[in-house]
Amino acid sequence: MVLGLGFADMLSLAQTVGIVGTMVLTLFFSKKQIQSLSNDPQLEVSMTLVKSILRW
């Protein structure tokens, strides 16, 4: 036992750390992806077209 934790407790802790780590990585890479898309000139033209259609 480490710090009075049983095997099941250590597995739960490892699972929690894994889930939180996965969420952090997902948010980091999705933010990077959104930033790269916002600099895409073709996407900008498409968004302008969509906005003009929605205003019509």
C-alpha positions as CSV (number, residue, x, y, z in Angstrom):
1,M,0.0,0.0,0.0
2,V,1.2,3.5,-0.9
3,L,-0.1,6.2,1.5
4,G,-2.8,3.9,2.8
5,L,-4.4,3.5,-0.7
6,G,-5.6,0.1,-1.8
7,F,-5.2,-1.3,-5.2
8,A,-8.7,-0.3,-6.3
9,D,-8.1,3.3,-5.1
10,M,-4.8,3.5,-7.0
11,L,-6.6,2.3,-10.2
12,S,-9.3,4.9,-9.7
13,L,-6.8,7.6,-9.2
14,A,-4.8,6.5,-12.3
15,Q,-8.1,6.4,-14.3
16,T,-9.0,9.9,-13.2
17,V,-5.5,11.3,-14.1
18,G,-5.8,9.6,-17.5
19,I,-9.2,11.1,-18.2
20,V,-8.2,14.6,-17.1
21,G,-5.0,14.4,-19.1
22,T,-6.9,13.3,-22.2
23,M,-9.3,16.2,-21.8
24,V,-6.4,18.7,-21.4
25,L,-4.7,17.4,-24.5
26,T,-8.0,17.5,-26.5
27,L,-8.6,21.1,-25.5
28,F,-5.0,22.1,-26.3
29,F,-5.1,20.5,-29.8
30,S,-8.6,21.7,-30.6
31,K,-7.6,25.3,-29.8
32,K,-4.6,24.9,-32.1
33,Q,-6.8,23.5,-34.8
34,I,-9.3,26.4,-34.5
35,Q,-6.5,29.0,-34.6
36,S,-5.1,27.4,-37.8
37,L,-8.5,27.4,-39.4
38,S,-9.1,31.1,-38.5
39,N,-6.0,31.9,-40.5
40,D,-7.2,30.0,-43.6
41,P,-8.1,32.5,-46.4
42,Q,-10.4,30.0,-48.2
43,L,-12.4,29.4,-45.0
44,E,-12.6,33.2,-44.6
45,V,-14.2,33.5,-48.0
46,S,-16.6,30.7,-47.3
47,M,-17.6,32.3,-44.0
48,T,-18.2,35.6,-45.7
49,L,-20.4,33.9,-48.3
50,V,-22.4,32.1,-45.5
51,K,-22.8,35.4,-43.6
52,S,-24.1,37.2,-46.7
53,I,-26.6,34.4,-47.4
54,L,-27.8,34.5,-43.8
55,R,-28.3,38.3,-44.0
56,W,-30.3,37.9,-47.2
